[in-house]
Amino acid sequence: MRTELVTTLKRQATELLAELERDREPILITQHGMPSAYLVDVESFDAMQQRMRMLEGIARGERALEEQRTMTHAEARTRLKRWLK
């Protein structure tokens, strides 16, 4: 991963955005020598958001199993039938 200073971002934003779009490689922006932000292309960001939603759904399902908040297939079918009417 590439690292750039915040001043580089200020001075060369157009060039950095063009490289980001071309390479699809995130850029770590630092300020005063410390990590400040990541610059990522829109497509990669959207894909990360989608993965995060999927992982959160899996985590909710695992919690439901641990807490025994489950139902049989027949129970789920009955509930869905009532819900979809």
C-alpha positions as a Python dict, from the first residue, in 0.01 Angstrom:
ca = {
    (1, 'M'): (0, 0, 0),
    (2, 'R'): (119, 342, -90),
    (3, 'T'): (155, 622, 167),
    (4, 'E'): (129, 991, 89),
    (5, 'L'): (144, 1308, 293),
    (6, 'V'): (-170, 1518, 330),
    (7, 'T'): (19, 1801, 159),
    (8, 'T'): (70, 1576, -144),
    (9, 'L'): (-303, 1513, -150),
    (10, 'K'): (-368, 1887, -140),
    (11, 'R'): (-122, 1965, -418),
    (12, 'Q'): (-177, 1664, -644),
    (13, 'A'): (-534, 1554, -580),
    (14, 'T'): (-622, 1513, -948),
    (15, 'E'): (-315, 1299, -1017),
    (16, 'L'): (-369, 1085, -707),
    (17, 'L'): (-733, 1026, -799),
    (18, 'A'): (-634, 926, -1154),
    (19, 'E'): (-377, 678, -1018),
    (20, 'L'): (-629, 547, -768),
    (21, 'E'): (-884, 485, -1041),
    (22, 'R'): (-622, 318, -1261),
    (23, 'D'): (-446, 102, -999),
    (24, 'R'): (-732, 39, -754),
    (25, 'E'): (-469, 43, -476),
    (26, 'P'): (-567, 227, -154),
    (27, 'I'): (-349, 519, -49),
    (28, 'L'): (-278, 586, 318),
    (29, 'I'): (-279, 960, 390),
    (30, 'T'): (-62, 1076, 678),
    (31, 'Q'): (-71, 1401, 868),
    (32, 'H'): (213, 1503, 1100),
    (33, 'G'): (364, 1158, 1048),
    (34, 'M'): (53, 976, 1170),
    (35, 'P'): (-204, 779, 967),
    (36, 'S'): (-502, 1005, 903),
    (37, 'A'): (-720, 848, 631),
    (38, 'Y'): (-737, 596, 351),
    (39, 'L'): (-815, 704, 0),
    (40, 'V'): (-993, 428, -195),
    (41, 'D'): (-1172, 414, -527),
    (42, 'V'): (-1553, 402, -524),
    (43, 'E'): (-1580, 50, -664),
    (44, 'S'): (-1349, -94, -396),
    (45, 'F'): (-1530, 99, -122),
    (46, 'D'): (-1869, -31, -238),
    (47, 'A'): (-1734, -389, -245),
    (48, 'M'): (-1596, -348, 110),
    (49, 'Q'): (-1933, -216, 230),
    (50, 'Q'): (-2112, -513, 74),
    (51, 'R'): (-1868, -757, 239),
    (52, 'M'): (-1916, -582, 572),
    (53, 'R'): (-2295, -613, 550),
    (54, 'M'): (-2260, -984, 471),
    (55, 'L'): (-2022, -1042, 763),
    (56, 'E'): (-2253, -852, 998),
    (57, 'G'): (-2541, -1074, 886),
    (58, 'I'): (-2336, -1386, 953),
    (59, 'A'): (-2242, -1252, 1298),
    (60, 'R'): (-2611, -1186, 1378),
    (61, 'G'): (-2693, -1543, 1273),
    (62, 'E'): (-2417, -1686, 1491),
    (63, 'R'): (-2543, -1482, 1789),
    (64, 'A'): (-2896, -1608, 1728),
    (65, 'L'): (-2766, -1967, 1732),
    (66, 'E'): (-2573, -1907, 2055),
    (67, 'E'): (-2883, -1752, 2216),
    (68, 'Q'): (-3099, -2036, 2079),
    (69, 'R'): (-3320, -1789, 1891),
    (70, 'T'): (-3390, -2035, 1610),
    (71, 'M'): (-3691, -2211, 1460),
    (72, 'T'): (-3757, -2517, 1248),
    (73, 'H'): (-3809, -2498, 875),
    (74, 'A'): (-4181, -2564, 921),
    (75, 'E'): (-4210, -2283, 1178),
    (76, 'A'): (-4029, -2043, 947),
    (77, 'R'): (-4254, -2139, 654),
    (78, 'T'): (-4568, -2081, 864),
    (79, 'R'): (-4442, -1744, 984),
    (80, 'L'): (-4351, -1636, 631),
    (81, 'K'): (-4689, -1740, 495),
    (82, 'R'): (-4862, -1519, 754),
    (83, 'W'): (-4619, -1235, 688),
    (84, 'L'): (-4657, -1246, 309),
    (85, 'K'): (-5039, -1240, 308),
}
